[in-house]
Amino acid sequence: MSKINYYTEEGLQDLKDEIEQLERIERPKLSALIGAAIDLGDLSENAEYHAAKESQGLMEARISKLKNELSIARLIDDSKLDTSKALILS
């Protein structure tokens, strides 16, 4: 059974916006940093290169996680939720 995440319209848009920001802006920036670090020479001792590659891996993992969340996202209409009954746990 798949897990389903419920989002309001605003929450779902925030998720989509973050994915777009990472893919269209942050990913190209990191690619440019990696390219510049490669131009510095010897990759085995190139701290800039290793830091940029690590950042790239973390960012790609974040994109993957967000896309997975989006794939199981369901939109809810929060105006139709009955919030008049509060659940009280003792």
C-alpha positions in Angstrom: 0.0 0.0 0.0 1.4 3.4 -1.0 1.6 6.3 1.3 -0.4 9.3 0.3 0.5 12.9 1.2 -2.3 15.4 1.3 -1.6 19.0 0.4 -3.6 22.2 0.2 -3.3 24.0 -3.1 -0.8 26.4 -1.7 1.3 23.6 -0.2 1.3 21.7 -3.5 2.4 24.8 -5.3 5.2 25.3 -2.8 6.4 21.8 -3.5 6.4 22.3 -7.3 8.1 25.7 -6.9 10.9 24.2 -4.8 11.5 21.5 -7.4 11.6 24.1 -10.2 14.0 26.3 -8.2 16.4 23.4 -7.7 16.2 22.1 -11.3 16.3 25.4 -13.2 18.5 27.6 -11.0 20.5 25.7 -8.4 21.4 22.7 -10.6 23.0 24.9 -13.4 24.9 26.9 -10.7 26.4 23.8 -9.3 27.3 22.5 -12.7 29.1 25.8 -13.4 31.0 25.5 -10.0 32.0 21.9 -10.9 33.2 23.0 -14.3 35.2 25.9 -12.8 36.7 23.5 -10.2 37.7 21.0 -12.9 39.6 23.8 -14.7 41.7 24.3 -11.6 43.5 21.0 -12.3 44.3 17.9 -10.3 41.0 16.6 -9.0 42.5 14.3 -6.4 43.5 17.3 -4.3 40.9 19.8 -5.4 38.8 20.8 -2.4 36.5 23.0 -4.5 35.6 20.2 -6.8 34.9 17.7 -4.0 32.7 20.2 -2.1 30.8 21.0 -5.3 30.3 17.3 -6.1 29.1 16.7 -2.5 26.6 19.6 -2.8 25.4 18.2 -6.1 24.8 14.8 -4.6 22.8 16.3 -1.7 20.8 18.5 -4.1 20.0 15.6 -6.4 18.8 13.6 -3.4 16.6 16.5 -2.4 15.1 16.8 -5.9 14.5 13.0 -5.9 12.7 13.1 -2.5 10.5 16.1 -3.6 9.6 14.4 -6.8 8.6 11.3 -4.9 6.5 13.4 -2.6 4.8 15.0 -5.6 4.1 11.6 -7.1 2.1 10.6 -4.1 0.6 14.0 -3.4 -3.2 14.5 -3.3 -4.9 17.8 -3.3 -7.4 18.6 -0.5 -9.9 21.4 -0.3 -9.3 22.7 3.2 -12.4 24.8 3.0 -14.5 21.6 3.2 -12.7 20.2 6.3 -14.7 20.1 9.5 -12.5 21.7 12.1 -15.3 22.3 14.6 -14.7 19.0 16.4 -11.4 18.9 18.2 -9.9 15.6 19.1 -8.9 15.7 22.8 -6.4 13.1 24.0 -6.0 12.5 27.7 
